[in-house]
């Protein structure tokens, strides 16, 4: 089953690739690799969920925010490679806008990782870091960046 078919089966739609908010590009291809700039969980109205995970935002809410971020990253991958069926996710860095005593960062970032595996199968499995940050741009709850390889 193609990645597009899998998205339809899951009832998911890829958003438009977000426009960068500063002096950078959404992705950069170097040989067979695509480096995707960090994205957050942008809503359809252009806003982002905000707050500190572990204080203002629950793990479950933040998991969904990471999943939404993953959809935006999949959209950028598709735009860069032409098809999600040619993508292998290599490395993911997930950053959580975390309360000082919060330590469940991996549970939050699983929202994105689980999505990638659900849509891309084994090609969605990746190396990963999930870390807490004192703040993120616009006070958004999560930011995720990814490195992928384009398969022949």
N, CA, C and O atoms as a GROMACS GRO file, in nm:
protein
  608
    1UNK      N    1   0.085  -0.118   0.000
    1UNK     CA    2   0.000   0.000   0.000
    1UNK      C    3   0.090   0.124   0.000
    1UNK      O    4   0.187   0.132   0.075
    2UNK      N    5   0.057   0.221  -0.084
    2UNK     CA    6   0.136   0.343  -0.090
    2UNK      C    7   0.117   0.427   0.036
    2UNK      O    8   0.020   0.410   0.110
    3UNK      N    9   0.210   0.517   0.060
    3UNK     CA   10   0.200   0.606   0.176
    3UNK      C   11   0.075   0.694   0.165
    3UNK      O   12   0.009   0.719   0.265
    4UNK      N   13   0.043   0.740   0.045
    4UNK     CA   14  -0.078   0.822   0.027
    4UNK      C   15  -0.203   0.741   0.060
    4UNK      O   16  -0.296   0.793   0.123
    5UNK      N   17  -0.206   0.614   0.018
    5UNK     CA   18  -0.319   0.528   0.052
    5UNK      C   19  -0.327   0.506   0.202
    5UNK      O   20  -0.436   0.505   0.260
    6UNK      N   21  -0.212   0.489   0.266
    6UNK     CA   22  -0.210   0.469   0.411
    6UNK      C   23  -0.263   0.593   0.483
    6UNK      O   24  -0.339   0.580   0.579
    7UNK      N   25  -0.225   0.711   0.438
    7UNK     CA   26  -0.277   0.835   0.496
    7UNK      C   27  -0.429   0.839   0.485
    7UNK      O   28  -0.498   0.871   0.582
    8UNK      N   29  -0.481   0.806   0.366
    8UNK     CA   30  -0.626   0.805   0.347
    8UNK      C   31  -0.693   0.704   0.440
    8UNK      O   32  -0.795   0.733   0.501
    9UNK      N   33  -0.634   0.585   0.451
    9UNK     CA   34  -0.689   0.481   0.539
    9UNK      C   35  -0.694   0.528   0.684
    9UNK      O   36  -0.786   0.495   0.758
   10UNK      N   37  -0.593   0.606   0.725
   10UNK     CA   38  -0.587   0.660   0.861
   10UNK      C   39  -0.674   0.784   0.879
   10UNK      O   40  -0.686   0.835   0.991
   11UNK      N   41  -0.734   0.834   0.770
   11UNK     CA   42  -0.818   0.953   0.778
   11UNK      C   43  -0.737   1.080   0.796
   11UNK      O   44  -0.786   1.177   0.855
   12UNK      N   45  -0.614   1.082   0.746
   12UNK     CA   46  -0.524   1.196   0.764
   12UNK      C   47  -0.501   1.266   0.631
   12UNK      O   48  -0.497   1.203   0.525
   13UNK      N   49  -0.484   1.398   0.638
   13UNK     CA   50  -0.456   1.480   0.522
   13UNK      C   51  -0.330   1.562   0.549
   13UNK      O   52  -0.315   1.619   0.657
   14UNK      N   53  -0.241   1.566   0.452
   14UNK     CA   54  -0.121   1.647   0.468
   14UNK      C   55  -0.154   1.795   0.452
   14UNK      O   56  -0.228   1.832   0.361
   15UNK      N   57  -0.101   1.878   0.540
   15UNK     CA   58  -0.122   2.023   0.528
   15UNK      C   59  -0.029   2.080   0.421
   15UNK      O   60   0.056   2.009   0.368
   16UNK      N   61  -0.045   2.207   0.391
   16UNK     CA   62   0.052   2.276   0.307
   16UNK      C   63   0.184   2.284   0.382
   16UNK      O   64   0.186   2.288   0.505
   17UNK      N   65   0.293   2.286   0.308
   17UNK     CA   66   0.424   2.301   0.371
   17UNK      C   67   0.432   2.441   0.430
   17UNK      O   68   0.410   2.539   0.359
   18UNK      N   69   0.463   2.452   0.559
   18UNK     CA   70   0.468   2.584   0.622
   18UNK      C   71   0.572   2.676   0.558
   18UNK      O   72   0.680   2.631   0.518
   19UNK      N   73   0.539   2.802   0.550
   19UNK     CA   74   0.634   2.903   0.504
   19UNK      C   75   0.730   2.935   0.617
   19UNK      O   76   0.686   2.957   0.730
   20UNK      N   77   0.861   2.937   0.590
   20UNK     CA   78   0.956   2.970   0.696
   20UNK      C   79   0.926   3.107   0.757
   20UNK      O   80   0.882   3.199   0.688
   21UNK      N   81   0.950   3.119   0.887
   21UNK     CA   82   0.921   3.243   0.959
   21UNK      C   83   1.044   3.332   0.973
   21UNK      O   84   1.036   3.439   1.033
   22UNK      N   85   1.157   3.289   0.918
   22UNK     CA   86   1.280   3.368   0.926
   22UNK      C   87   1.365   3.336   0.802
   22UNK      O   88   1.311   3.289   0.701
   23UNK      N   89   1.494   3.360   0.809
   23UNK     CA   90   1.582   3.343   0.695
   23UNK      C   91   1.635   3.200   0.687
   23UNK      O   92   1.748   3.172   0.727
   24UNK      N   93   1.552   3.110   0.635
   24UNK     CA   94   1.590   2.971   0.613
   24UNK      C   95   1.491   2.910   0.516
   24UNK      O   96   1.391   2.973   0.480
   25UNK      N   97   1.518   2.788   0.472
   25UNK     CA   98   1.427   2.716   0.382
   25UNK      C   99   1.363   2.600   0.458
   25UNK      O  100   1.416   2.556   0.560
   26UNK      N  101   1.250   2.552   0.409
   26UNK     CA  102   1.179   2.442   0.476
   26UNK      C  103   1.256   2.311   0.471
   26UNK      O  104   1.246   2.228   0.561
   27UNK      N  105   1.333   2.293   0.364
   27UNK     CA  106   1.415   2.173   0.350
   27UNK      C  107   1.530   2.202   0.256
   27UNK      O  108   1.524   2.294   0.175
   28UNK      N  109   1.635   2.120   0.267
   28UNK     CA  110   1.750   2.133   0.178
   28UNK      C  111   1.795   1.993   0.141
   28UNK      O  112   1.824   1.910   0.227
   29UNK      N  113   1.800   1.967   0.011
   29UNK     CA  114   1.845   1.836  -0.036
   29UNK      C  115   1.993   1.842  -0.067
   29UNK      O  116   2.041   1.933  -0.135
   30UNK      N  117   2.066   1.743  -0.015
   30UNK     CA  118   2.208   1.729  -0.040
   30UNK      C  119   2.230   1.583  -0.081
   30UNK      O  120   2.226   1.493   0.003
   31UNK      N  121   2.252   1.560  -0.209
   31UNK     CA  122   2.265   1.423  -0.258
   31UNK      C  123   2.135   1.347  -0.235
   31UNK      O  124   2.028   1.392  -0.275
   32UNK      N  125   2.147   1.231  -0.170
   32UNK     CA  126   2.029   1.148  -0.142
   32UNK      C  127   1.960   1.186  -0.012
   32UNK      O  128   1.860   1.124   0.025
   33UNK      N  129   2.011   1.287   0.058
   33UNK     CA  130   1.956   1.324   0.188
   33UNK      C  131   1.879   1.456   0.181
   33UNK      O  132   1.916   1.547   0.107
   34UNK      N  133   1.773   1.462   0.259
   34UNK     CA  134   1.696   1.586   0.274
   34UNK      C  135   1.697   1.622   0.421
   34UNK      O  136   1.661   1.542   0.507
   35UNK      N  137   1.739   1.745   0.449
   35UNK     CA  138   1.740   1.798   0.585
   35UNK      C  139   1.618   1.889   0.598
   35UNK      O  140   1.605   1.989   0.527
   36UNK      N  141   1.528   1.852   0.689
   36UNK     CA  142   1.405   1.929   0.708
   36UNK      C  143   1.420   2.021   0.827
   36UNK      O  144   1.457   1.978   0.936
   37UNK      N  145   1.389   2.148   0.806
   37UNK     CA  146   1.394   2.246   0.915
   37UNK      C  147   1.291   2.210   1.022
   37UNK      O  148   1.193   2.142   0.995
   38UNK      N  149   1.317   2.258   1.142
   38UNK     CA  150   1.224   2.234   1.252
   38UNK      C  151   1.087   2.291   1.222
   38UNK      O  152   1.074   2.401   1.170
   39UNK      N  153   0.985   2.213   1.257
   39UNK     CA  154   0.845   2.256   1.244
   39UNK      C  155   0.775   2.236   1.377
   39UNK      O  156   0.818   2.158   1.462
   40UNK      N  157   0.666   2.310   1.392
   40UNK     CA  158   0.580   2.294   1.509
   40UNK      C  159   0.442   2.250   1.465
   40UNK      O  160   0.416   2.233   1.345
   41UNK      N  161   0.352   2.231   1.561
   41UNK     CA  162   0.216   2.181   1.533
   41UNK      C  163   0.122   2.290   1.484
   41UNK      O  164   0.029   2.330   1.555
   42UNK      N  165   0.146   2.338   1.364
   42UNK     CA  166   0.066   2.448   1.309
   42UNK      C  167  -0.076   2.403   1.281
   42UNK      O  168  -0.100   2.302   1.214
   43UNK      N  169  -0.171   2.479   1.334
   43UNK     CA  170  -0.313   2.452   1.312
   43UNK      C  171  -0.357   2.509   1.177
   43UNK      O  172  -0.285   2.589   1.116
   44UNK      N  173  -0.474   2.467   1.131
   44UNK     CA  174  -0.528   2.514   1.003
   44UNK      C  175  -0.543   2.665   1.000
   44UNK      O  176  -0.532   2.726   0.893
   45UNK      N  177  -0.569   2.727   1.116
   45UNK     CA  178  -0.586   2.873   1.120
   45UNK      C  179  -0.453   2.948   1.132
   45UNK      O  180  -0.451   3.070   1.146
   46UNK      N  181  -0.341   2.874   1.128
   46UNK     CA  182  -0.209   2.937   1.133
   46UNK      C  183  -0.152   2.955   1.272
   46UNK      O  184  -0.038   3.000   1.286
   47UNK      N  185  -0.227   2.922   1.376
   47UNK     CA  186  -0.178   2.935   1.513
   47UNK      C  187  -0.112   2.804   1.557
   47UNK      O  188  -0.123   2.701   1.491
   48UNK      N  189  -0.044   2.813   1.670
   48UNK     CA  190   0.023   2.697   1.728
   48UNK      C  191  -0.027   2.676   1.870
   48UNK      O  192  -0.053   2.773   1.941
   49UNK      N  193  -0.042   2.550   1.914
   49UNK     CA  194  -0.069   2.526   2.056
   49UNK      C  195   0.052   2.575   2.136
   49UNK      O  196   0.166   2.556   2.095
   50UNK      N  197   0.026   2.636   2.248
   50UNK     CA  198   0.134   2.694   2.328
   50UNK      C  199   0.131   2.641   2.471
   50UNK      O  200   0.032   2.584   2.516
   51UNK      N  201   0.243   2.662   2.540
   51UNK     CA  202   0.251   2.629   2.681
   51UNK      C  203   0.359   2.528   2.712
   51UNK      O  204   0.422   2.470   2.622
   52UNK      N  205   0.378   2.508   2.840
   52UNK     CA  206   0.479   2.415   2.891
   52UNK      C  207   0.418   2.277   2.912
   52UNK      O  208   0.318   2.263   2.983
   53UNK      N  209   0.477   2.177   2.850
   53UNK     CA  210   0.433   2.040   2.872
   53UNK      C  211   0.473   2.000   3.013
   53UNK      O  212   0.587   2.021   3.056
   54UNK      N  213   0.379   1.941   3.084
   54UNK     CA  214   0.402   1.904   3.223
   54UNK      C  215   0.352   2.008   3.320
   54UNK      O  216   0.350   1.985   3.441
   55UNK      N  217   0.310   2.123   3.268
   55UNK     CA  218   0.250   2.228   3.352
   55UNK      C  219   0.116   2.270   3.293
   55UNK      O  220   0.011   2.247   3.353
   56UNK      N  221   0.120   2.332   3.173
   56UNK     CA  222  -0.001   2.381   3.107
   56UNK      C  223  -0.061   2.279   3.011
   56UNK      O  224  -0.180   2.286   2.979
   57UNK      N  225   0.020   2.185   2.966
   57UNK     CA  226  -0.018   2.093   2.858
   57UNK      C  227   0.011   1.951   2.904
   57UNK      O  228   0.118   1.923   2.958
   58UNK      N  229  -0.084   1.860   2.882
   58UNK     CA  230  -0.067   1.720   2.922
   58UNK      C  231   0.020   1.645   2.821
   58UNK      O  232   0.040   1.690   2.708
   59UNK      N  233   0.071   1.531   2.863
   59UNK     CA  234   0.148   1.444   2.773
   59UNK      C  235   0.061   1.404   2.654
   59UNK      O  236   0.108   1.404   2.540
   60UNK      N  237  -0.065   1.371   2.679
   60UNK     CA  238  -0.155   1.327   2.573
   60UNK      C  239  -0.179   1.438   2.470
   60UNK      O  240  -0.180   1.413   2.350
   61UNK      N  241  -0.198   1.560   2.518
   61UNK     CA  242  -0.215   1.673   2.426
   61UNK      C  243  -0.088   1.696   2.345
   61UNK      O  244  -0.094   1.716   2.224
   62UNK      N  245   0.026   1.692   2.412
   62UNK     CA  246   0.153   1.716   2.344
   62UNK      C  247   0.185   1.604   2.244
   62UNK      O  248   0.245   1.630   2.139
   63UNK      N  249   0.145   1.481   2.275
   63UNK     CA  250   0.160   1.369   2.180
   63UNK      C  251   0.086   1.404   2.050
   63UNK      O  252   0.140   1.384   1.941
   64UNK      N  253  -0.036   1.454   2.062
   64UNK     CA  254  -0.114   1.494   1.943
   64UNK      C  255  -0.047   1.610   1.870
   64UNK      O  256  -0.053   1.617   1.748
   65UNK      N  257   0.015   1.701   1.945
   65UNK     CA  258   0.087   1.812   1.882
   65UNK      C  259   0.205   1.759   1.802
   65UNK      O  260   0.232   1.806   1.692
   66UNK      N  261   0.277   1.660   1.857
   66UNK     CA  262   0.389   1.600   1.785
   66UNK      C  263   0.340   1.527   1.660
   66UNK      O  264   0.406   1.530   1.556
   67UNK      N  265   0.226   1.463   1.669
   67UNK     CA  266   0.166   1.396   1.553
   67UNK      C  267   0.132   1.498   1.445
   67UNK      O  268   0.160   1.476   1.327
   68UNK      N  269   0.071   1.611   1.484
   68UNK     CA  270   0.039   1.717   1.388
   68UNK      C  271   0.166   1.771   1.324
   68UNK      O  272   0.168   1.799   1.204
   69UNK      N  273   0.270   1.787   1.403
   69UNK     CA  274   0.398   1.832   1.349
   69UNK      C  275   0.449   1.732   1.246
   69UNK      O  276   0.502   1.770   1.142
   70UNK      N  277   0.434   1.604   1.276
   70UNK     CA  278   0.476   1.499   1.183
   70UNK      C  279   0.405   1.508   1.049
   70UNK      O  280   0.466   1.482   0.945
   71UNK      N  281   0.278   1.544   1.050
   71UNK     CA  282   0.205   1.561   0.924
   71UNK      C  283   0.267   1.672   0.840
   71UNK      O  284   0.282   1.658   0.719
   72UNK      N  285   0.304   1.782   0.905
   72UNK     CA  286   0.370   1.890   0.833
   72UNK      C  287   0.505   1.847   0.776
   72UNK      O  288   0.542   1.886   0.666
   73UNK      N  289   0.577   1.767   0.853
   73UNK     CA  290   0.707   1.717   0.806
   73UNK      C  291   0.688   1.620   0.690
   73UNK      O  292   0.766   1.622   0.595
   74UNK      N  293   0.587   1.534   0.696
   74UNK     CA  294   0.558   1.445   0.583
   74UNK      C  295   0.525   1.526   0.458
   74UNK      O  296   0.566   1.488   0.348
   75UNK      N  297   0.452   1.636   0.473
   75UNK     CA  298   0.421   1.722   0.358
   75UNK      C  299   0.548   1.778   0.297
   75UNK      O  300   0.561   1.783   0.174
   76UNK      N  301   0.642   1.821   0.381
   76UNK     CA  302   0.769   1.875   0.330
   76UNK      C  303   0.851   1.765   0.263
   76UNK      O  304   0.914   1.789   0.160
   77UNK      N  305   0.851   1.645   0.321
   77UNK     CA  306   0.922   1.532   0.259
   77UNK      C  307   0.867   1.504   0.120
   77UNK      O  308   0.942   1.485   0.025
   78UNK      N  309   0.735   1.502   0.110
   78UNK     CA  310   0.671   1.472  -0.019
   78UNK      C  311   0.704   1.580  -0.121
   78UNK      O  312   0.732   1.549  -0.237
   79UNK      N  313   0.702   1.705  -0.079
   79UNK     CA  314   0.735   1.815  -0.170
   79UNK      C  315   0.880   1.803  -0.216
   79UNK      O  316   0.911   1.827  -0.333
   80UNK      N  317   0.969   1.767  -0.126
   80UNK     CA  318   1.112   1.760  -0.158
   80UNK      C  319   1.146   1.640  -0.246
   80UNK      O  320   1.230   1.651  -0.335
   81UNK      N  321   1.082   1.526  -0.221
   81UNK     CA  322   1.117   1.402  -0.291
   81UNK      C  323   1.021   1.365  -0.403
   81UNK      O  324   1.053   1.281  -0.488
   82UNK      N  325   0.903   1.427  -0.405
   82UNK     CA  326   0.803   1.395  -0.507
   82UNK      C  327   0.707   1.285  -0.466
   82UNK      O  328   0.596   1.278  -0.518
   83UNK      N  329   0.748   1.200  -0.373
   83UNK     CA  330   0.664   1.090  -0.326
   83UNK      C  331   0.713   1.044  -0.190
   83UNK      O  332   0.834   1.035  -0.167
   84UNK      N  333   0.621   1.014  -0.102
   84UNK     CA  334   0.658   0.959   0.029
   84UNK      C  335   0.706   0.815   0.017
   84UNK      O  336   0.773   0.765   0.108
   85UNK      N  337   0.674   0.749  -0.092
   85UNK     CA  338   0.716   0.611  -0.110
   85UNK      C  339   0.867   0.598  -0.134
   85UNK      O  340   0.922   0.488  -0.129
   86UNK      N  341   0.933   0.711  -0.160
   86UNK     CA  342   1.078   0.711  -0.181
   86UNK      C  343   1.155   0.756  -0.057
   86UNK      O  344   1.276   0.779  -0.064
   87UNK      N  345   1.086   0.770   0.057
   87UNK     CA  346   1.147   0.827   0.177
   87UNK      C  347   1.185   0.720   0.278
   87UNK      O  348   1.108   0.627   0.304
   88UNK      N  349   1.304   0.734   0.334
   88UNK     CA  350   1.347   0.658   0.451
   88UNK      C  351   1.386   0.760   0.558
   88UNK      O  352   1.477   0.840   0.536
   89UNK      N  353   1.320   0.757   0.673
   89UNK     CA  354   1.352   0.850   0.781
   89UNK      C  355   1.478   0.800   0.850
   89UNK      O  356   1.485   0.684   0.892
   90UNK      N  357   1.578   0.888   0.862
   90UNK     CA  358   1.707   0.850   0.920
   90UNK      C  359   1.717   0.895   1.065
   90UNK      O  360   1.747   0.813   1.152
   91UNK      N  361   1.693   1.023   1.092
   91UNK     CA  362   1.716   1.080   1.225
   91UNK      C  363   1.611   1.185   1.254
   91UNK      O  364   1.575   1.264   1.167
   92UNK      N  365   1.561   1.185   1.376
   92UNK     CA  366   1.461   1.281   1.422
   92UNK      C  367   1.511   1.345   1.550
   92UNK      O  368   1.559   1.276   1.641
   93UNK      N  369   1.500   1.476   1.558
   93UNK     CA  370   1.527   1.549   1.682
   93UNK      C  371   1.397   1.614   1.726
   93UNK      O  372   1.345   1.702   1.658
   94UNK      N  373   1.344   1.569   1.840
   94UNK     CA  374   1.221   1.623   1.894
   94UNK      C  375   1.249   1.708   2.016
   94UNK      O  376   1.312   1.663   2.112
   95UNK      N  377   1.202   1.832   2.012
   95UNK     CA  378   1.222   1.927   2.122
   95UNK      C  379   1.088   1.959   2.186
   95UNK      O  380   0.991   1.992   2.117
   96UNK      N  381   1.083   1.949   2.317
   96UNK     CA  382   0.960   1.970   2.393
   96UNK      C  383   0.977   2.095   2.477
   96UNK      O  384   1.076   2.109   2.549
   97UNK      N  385   0.881   2.186   2.470
   97UNK     CA  386   0.878   2.305   2.556
   97UNK      C  387   0.830   2.255   2.692
   97UNK      O  388   0.710   2.247   2.719
   98UNK      N  389   0.925   2.223   2.778
   98UNK     CA  390   0.896   2.145   2.899
   98UNK      C  391   0.906   2.226   3.026
   98UNK      O  392   0.991   2.314   3.040
   99UNK      N  393   0.818   2.193   3.120
   99UNK     CA  394   0.830   2.245   3.257
   99UNK      C  395   0.963   2.194   3.313
   99UNK      O  396   1.009   2.087   3.273
  100UNK      N  397   1.024   2.268   3.406
  100UNK     CA  398   1.157   2.230   3.456
  100UNK      C  399   1.167   2.087   3.510
  100UNK      O  400   1.272   2.025   3.496
  101UNK      N  401   1.063   2.035   3.571
  101UNK     CA  402   1.071   1.901   3.628
  101UNK      C  403   1.012   1.793   3.538
  101UNK      O  404   0.999   1.678   3.580
  102UNK      N  405   0.976   1.826   3.414
  102UNK     CA  406   0.918   1.729   3.321
  102UNK      C  407   1.028   1.639   3.264
  102UNK      O  408   1.135   1.688   3.228
  103UNK      N  409   1.002   1.509   3.256
  103UNK     CA  410   1.104   1.417   3.208
  103UNK      C  411   1.051   1.311   3.111
  103UNK      O  412   1.121   1.214   3.082
  104UNK      N  413   0.930   1.327   3.063
  104UNK     CA  414   0.868   1.227   2.975
  104UNK      C  415   0.873   1.268   2.827
  104UNK      O  416   0.780   1.241   2.751
  105UNK      N  417   0.981   1.333   2.788
  105UNK     CA  418   0.996   1.382   2.651
  105UNK      C  419   0.973   1.273   2.546
  105UNK      O  420   0.906   1.298   2.445
  106UNK      N  421   1.027   1.150   2.566
  106UNK     CA  422   1.004   1.047   2.464
  106UNK      C  423   0.856   1.015   2.441
  106UNK      O  424   0.816   0.988   2.327
  107UNK      N  425   0.775   1.018   2.545
  107UNK     CA  426   0.632   0.989   2.529
  107UNK      C  427   0.564   1.094   2.441
  107UNK      O  428   0.472   1.062   2.366
  108UNK      N  429   0.609   1.217   2.449
  108UNK     CA  430   0.554   1.324   2.366
  108UNK      C  431   0.594   1.304   2.220
  108UNK      O  432   0.509   1.304   2.131
  109UNK      N  433   0.723   1.286   2.196
  109UNK     CA  434   0.774   1.278   2.059
  109UNK      C  435   0.731   1.150   1.990
  109UNK      O  436   0.736   1.141   1.867
  110UNK      N  437   0.687   1.050   2.067
  110UNK     CA  438   0.630   0.930   2.006
  110UNK      C  439   0.514   0.964   1.913
  110UNK      O  440   0.486   0.887   1.820
  111UNK      N  441   0.446   1.075   1.934
  111UNK     CA  442   0.337   1.116   1.845
  111UNK      C  443   0.384   1.126   1.701
  111UNK      O  444   0.313   1.085   1.610
  112UNK      N  445   0.502   1.181   1.681
  112UNK     CA  446   0.559   1.194   1.547
  112UNK      C  447   0.616   1.060   1.501
  112UNK      O  448   0.591   1.017   1.388
  113UNK      N  449   0.693   0.995   1.586
  113UNK     CA  450   0.755   0.867   1.549
  113UNK      C  451   0.650   0.763   1.513
  113UNK      O  452   0.664   0.692   1.414
  114UNK      N  453   0.545   0.753   1.594
  114UNK     CA  454   0.438   0.656   1.566
  114UNK      C  455   0.372   0.686   1.432
  114UNK      O  456   0.339   0.593   1.358
  115UNK      N  457   0.352   0.813   1.401
  115UNK     CA  458   0.292   0.851   1.273
  115UNK      C  459   0.381   0.807   1.157
  115UNK      O  460   0.332   0.749   1.060
  116UNK      N  461   0.511   0.834   1.166
  116UNK     CA  462   0.602   0.797   1.058
  116UNK      C  463   0.598   0.647   1.031
  116UNK      O  464   0.596   0.604   0.916
  117UNK      N  465   0.597   0.566   1.137
  117UNK     CA  466   0.593   0.420   1.120
  117UNK      C  467   0.457   0.378   1.064
  117UNK      O  468   0.451   0.288   0.979
  118UNK      N  469   0.349   0.440   1.109
  118UNK     CA  470   0.216   0.406   1.058
  118UNK      C  471   0.202   0.434   0.909
  118UNK      O  472   0.137   0.359   0.837
  119UNK      N  473   0.263   0.543   0.864
  119UNK     CA  474   0.250   0.584   0.724
  119UNK      C  475   0.356   0.521   0.634
  119UNK      O  476   0.327   0.481   0.522
  120UNK      N  477   0.480   0.512   0.684
  120UNK     CA  478   0.592   0.469   0.601
  120UNK      C  479   0.639   0.326   0.629
  120UNK      O  480   0.728   0.276   0.561
  121UNK      N  481   0.581   0.261   0.729
  121UNK     CA  482   0.624   0.126   0.764
  121UNK      C  483   0.767   0.127   0.815
  121UNK      O  484   0.807   0.219   0.887
  122UNK      N  485   0.844   0.025   0.779
  122UNK     CA  486   0.982   0.016   0.827
  122UNK      C  487   1.067   0.134   0.783
  122UNK      O  488   1.164   0.170   0.852
  123UNK      N  489   1.034   0.196   0.670
  123UNK     CA  490   1.108   0.315   0.626
  123UNK      C  491   1.084   0.435   0.718
  123UNK      O  492   1.156   0.535   0.708
  124UNK      N  493   0.986   0.426   0.804
  124UNK     CA  494   0.959   0.534   0.900
  124UNK      C  495   1.036   0.518   1.030
  124UNK      O  496   1.039   0.611   1.111
  125UNK      N  497   1.098   0.401   1.053
  125UNK     CA  498   1.176   0.380   1.177
  125UNK      C  499   1.306   0.458   1.167
  125UNK      O  500   1.368   0.464   1.061
  126UNK      N  501   1.347   0.518   1.278
  126UNK     CA  502   1.457   0.613   1.273
  126UNK      C  503   1.534   0.617   1.405
  126UNK      O  504   1.486   0.573   1.509
  127UNK      N  505   1.655   0.672   1.397
  127UNK     CA  506   1.728   0.710   1.518
  127UNK      C  507   1.663   0.838   1.568
  127UNK      O  508   1.604   0.913   1.491
  128UNK      N  509   1.675   0.864   1.702
  128UNK     CA  510   1.600   0.978   1.755
  128UNK      C  511   1.660   1.031   1.884
  128UNK      O  512   1.719   0.957   1.963
  129UNK      N  513   1.643   1.160   1.903
  129UNK     CA  514   1.666   1.225   2.032
  129UNK      C  515   1.539   1.300   2.068
  129UNK      O  516   1.476   1.362   1.982
  130UNK      N  517   1.501   1.294   2.195
  130UNK     CA  518   1.384   1.368   2.246
  130UNK      C  519   1.431   1.445   2.368
  130UNK      O  520   1.468   1.385   2.469
  131UNK      N  521   1.430   1.577   2.358
  131UNK     CA  522   1.488   1.660   2.463
  131UNK      C  523   1.392   1.769   2.509
  131UNK      O  524   1.300   1.807   2.436
  132UNK      N  525   1.414   1.818   2.629
  132UNK     CA  526   1.336   1.928   2.683
  132UNK      C  527   1.407   2.060   2.663
  132UNK      O  528   1.530   2.067   2.672
  133UNK      N  529   1.331   2.164   2.635
  133UNK     CA  530   1.383   2.298   2.615
  133UNK      C  531   1.317   2.394   2.712
  133UNK      O  532   1.203   2.373   2.755
  134UNK      N  533   1.388   2.500   2.747
  134UNK     CA  534   1.333   2.603   2.834
  134UNK      C  535   1.229   2.687   2.764
  134UNK      O  536   1.139   2.742   2.828
  135UNK      N  537   1.239   2.698   2.631
  135UNK     CA  538   1.140   2.769   2.551
  135UNK      C  539   1.156   2.726   2.406
  135UNK      O  540   1.259   2.672   2.366
  136UNK      N  541   1.052   2.752   2.328
  136UNK     CA  542   1.054   2.728   2.184
  136UNK      C  543   0.992   2.850   2.116
  136UNK      O  544   0.920   2.926   2.181
  137UNK      N  545   1.017   2.870   1.985
  137UNK     CA  546   0.960   2.985   1.916
  137UNK      C  547   0.809   2.994   1.934
  137UNK      O  548   0.738   2.893   1.928
  138UNK      N  549   0.761   3.114   1.956
  138UNK     CA  550   0.618   3.141   1.973
  138UNK      C  551   0.556   3.064   2.089
  138UNK      O  552   0.434   3.050   2.096
  139UNK      N  553   0.639   3.015   2.180
  139UNK     CA  554   0.594   2.937   2.296
  139UNK      C  555   0.521   2.808   2.256
  139UNK      O  556   0.445   2.753   2.335
  140UNK      N  557   0.546   2.760   2.131
  140UNK     CA  558   0.479   2.637   2.088
  140UNK      C  559   0.527   2.519   2.172
  140UNK      O  560   0.634   2.525   2.234
  141UNK      N  561   0.448   2.414   2.175
  141UNK     CA  562   0.472   2.302   2.266
  141UNK      C  563   0.582   2.208   2.220
  141UNK      O  564   0.656   2.154   2.302
  142UNK      N  565   0.594   2.187   2.089
  142UNK     CA  566   0.698   2.098   2.036
  142UNK      C  567   0.754   2.156   1.907
  142UNK      O  568   0.688   2.231   1.836
  143UNK      N  569   0.878   2.119   1.879
  143UNK     CA  570   0.941   2.147   1.750
  143UNK      C  571   1.020   2.023   1.713
  143UNK      O  572   1.089   1.964   1.796
  144UNK      N  573   1.008   1.983   1.586
  144UNK     CA  574   1.074   1.860   1.542
  144UNK      C  575   1.145   1.887   1.410
  144UNK      O  576   1.090   1.950   1.319
  145UNK      N  577   1.269   1.838   1.401
  145UNK     CA  578   1.343   1.842   1.275
  145UNK      C  579   1.382   1.700   1.237
  145UNK      O  580   1.396   1.614   1.324
  146UNK      N  581   1.400   1.676   1.108
  146UNK     CA  582   1.421   1.540   1.059
  146UNK      C  583   1.523   1.539   0.946
  146UNK      O  584   1.534   1.634   0.868
  147UNK      N  585   1.598   1.430   0.938
  147UNK     CA  586   1.684   1.400   0.824
  147UNK      C  587   1.630   1.274   0.759
  147UNK      O  588   1.606   1.174   0.827
  148UNK      N  589   1.610   1.278   0.627
  148UNK     CA  590   1.560   1.162   0.555
  148UNK      C  591   1.652   1.131   0.436
  148UNK      O  592   1.728   1.217   0.390
  149UNK      N  593   1.642   1.009   0.389
  149UNK     CA  594   1.715   0.966   0.269
  149UNK      C  595   1.613   0.936   0.161
  149UNK      O  596   1.509   0.875   0.186
  150UNK      N  597   1.644   0.979   0.039
  150UNK     CA  598   1.559   0.948  -0.076
  150UNK      C  599   1.610   0.817  -0.136
  150UNK      O  600   1.726   0.805  -0.175
  151UNK      N  601   1.521   0.719  -0.141
  151UNK     CA  602   1.557   0.588  -0.194
  151UNK      C  603   1.558   0.590  -0.346
  151UNK      O  604   1.485   0.668  -0.408
  152UNK      N  605   1.641   0.507  -0.408
  152UNK     CA  606   1.647   0.504  -0.556
  152UNK      C  607   1.516   0.455  -0.617
  152UNK      O  608   1.504   0.447  -0.739
   0.00000   0.00000   0.00000
